């Protein structure tokens, strides 16, 4: 996670690892996107105090930095035989209160992590010709530019 790319070296992320069964149960009550009870949930948060511009506005790149850190977390989990999936469907204010996050730390994603119940299989993906254009939109021929 901590080695993830970060715009302007903001590192505007913060994480809370939740393992206590009682806290996992409480957290799931506010997160309908978490279907099965996992042994671990990582709350990936945006630390706004690290992303303030000189004029008082926020760098939007901080949100992207959190997403890239979560991708690194998922890749590391997968390399250890674990499964995980980022969840964005949760009550932010309730999670913020439950985790006792300060106001400048905003939960963006909850990442349940555990051993998969069945072997992992890659879901179907769109064909590359459907999503990659060369030189201009709609040109799917790499030799024509």
HELIX and SHEET records of a PDB file:
HELIX    1   1 UNK A    7  UNK A    9  5                                   3    
HELIX    2   2 UNK A   21  UNK A   29  1                                   9    
HELIX    3   3 UNK A   48  UNK A   50  5                                   3    
HELIX    4   4 UNK A   61  UNK A   79  1                                  19    
HELIX    5   5 UNK A   92  UNK A   98  1                                   7    
HELIX    6   6 UNK A  128  UNK A  131  1                                   4    
SHEET    1   A 4 UNK A  13  UNK A  18  0                                        
SHEET    2   A 4 UNK A  40  UNK A  47 -1                                        
SHEET    3   A 4 UNK A 105  UNK A 115 -1                                        
SHEET    4   A 4 UNK A  82  UNK A  87 -1                                        
END                                                                             
